[in-house]
Amino acid sequence: MAKFRFKAVDSQGKEVSSTVEADSQQAAIAKIRAMKLTPKAIGQVREDAVAAPAPAAADKPKKKKGSLDINIKMPRIFKQRVKQKDLMVFTRQLATLVDAGLPLLRGLRVLHRQCQNETLKEAIGGMIDTVETGNTFSESLANYPKIFNQLYVNMVRAGEAGGVLETVLNRLAEFMEKGEKIKNKVKGAMTYPIVVLVAAIGIVVFLMLAVIPKFQQIFDDLLGGEGMPALTAAVIAFSEWVQVYWLFLFAAIAAVIVGVKLAVKTPVGSRLRDRILLRAPGIGQLNQKTIVARLTRTLGTLLSSGVPVLQALAIVKETTGNSLFTKALQSVHDSVKEGEGMTAPMGASGEFPPMVVSMVEVGEETGALPEMLIRVANTYDDEVDNAVAAMTSVIEPIMIIFLAVVVGGIVVAMFMPLISIIGTIGGGAGA
């Protein structure tokens, strides 16, 4: 039989920490509840998890003469970052192993051996050591806040307390996969217009600095700078301005970018940016749907995993990524804390679509709020997919037309005087 260390609460609300022997984690939870205790966290204790004594000096291997004992640690800035995709794969694989019946420690060791990301591998090694000493899995996760956020840690803690860790891990994996899918679709939709815009800017700069000056010299020699069409004169004037002030132009663009980045870090700038992103024509509704889908899925997943509603709202509030929704969720949190419902403050905020408010109201009335929130998230995920596809189909031809008008306009402006010159030369030859 295995030994499990647990934390629980008795009937008087006092926290109790002790150990219990059982065949499995579920059996251990059953024993704890038979003791009239409510489990909060539980983890398996390895019998051999005893710190080994340090080897004596005589037992240490002697260094060879002339050898160097160098232990170089990479600076933190050069450490490999744990991407969302790496964490998603780790969670899915751990859920599969635990669901297949492998003990948690054995599953972590398997993933530690095959992990390619050095930072995540180091974290898994630390978690193995922490769990071996009798701490819970959620406590080991909390030691790495830059990798595992509050959402992750609290869901695992709820899963351990309820004895459904494998279910919670599966929900976490599905949650991250959904979020990554939506993020990739939005990124994919924005990639094409950005590439076309950068290409257009590059082509225009090249024409202004390298091509237009040569045409200008030809026109000056043949026309003496007189009799040029207005479009040609405007293009040449712009080219001359770019040649003189190109350094100032790039400095101004860089200053604007840096200024905007600094401004959005202030509370006023952040609120202004978030308001523009939600109210801007075209992308406003897409941003709103994306945020609503993410926060309803997060809240529904937390509630269905056993996290208390106030704690779940506090976590979701920190993960919205938009100050307007953060303020709205703070009102919802305060309302629930006062013993009222979620529907009134959600509707009063004006940030949530009426359909979402109505479905949350039905969920509260029927006691099926987690399921209703997941249903809302699925609906809005589909709407985001459709909106991204529609936006992509519209943006592509618009960007092609934009590029054709800009480059084509410059080409036409340069050929208009040439046609006049050719006509003049032809007329002179005929005379």
Secondary structure, DSSP 8 states (H G I E B T S, - for coil): -EEEEEEEE-TTS-EEEEEEEESSHHHHHHHHHHTT-EEEEEEEE-TT--------GGGS----TT---------GGGS----HHHHHHHHHHHHHHHHTT--HHHHHHHHHHH---HHHHHHHHHHHHHHHTT--HHHHHHT-TTTS-HHHHHHHHHHHHHT-HHHHHHHHHHHHHHHHHHHHHHHHHHHHHHHHHHHHHHHHHHIIIIIHHHHHHHHHHHHTT-S--HHHHHHHHHHHHHHHHHHHHHHHHHHHHHHHHHHTTSHHHHHHHHHHHHHSTTHHHHHHHHHHHHHHHHHHHHHHTT--HHHHHHHHHTTS--HHHHHHHHHHHHHHHTT--SHHHHHHHS-S-HHHHHHHHHHHHHT-HHHHHHHHHHHHHHHHHHHHHHHHHHHHHHHHHHHHHHHHHHHHHHHHHHHHHHHHHHHHHH-
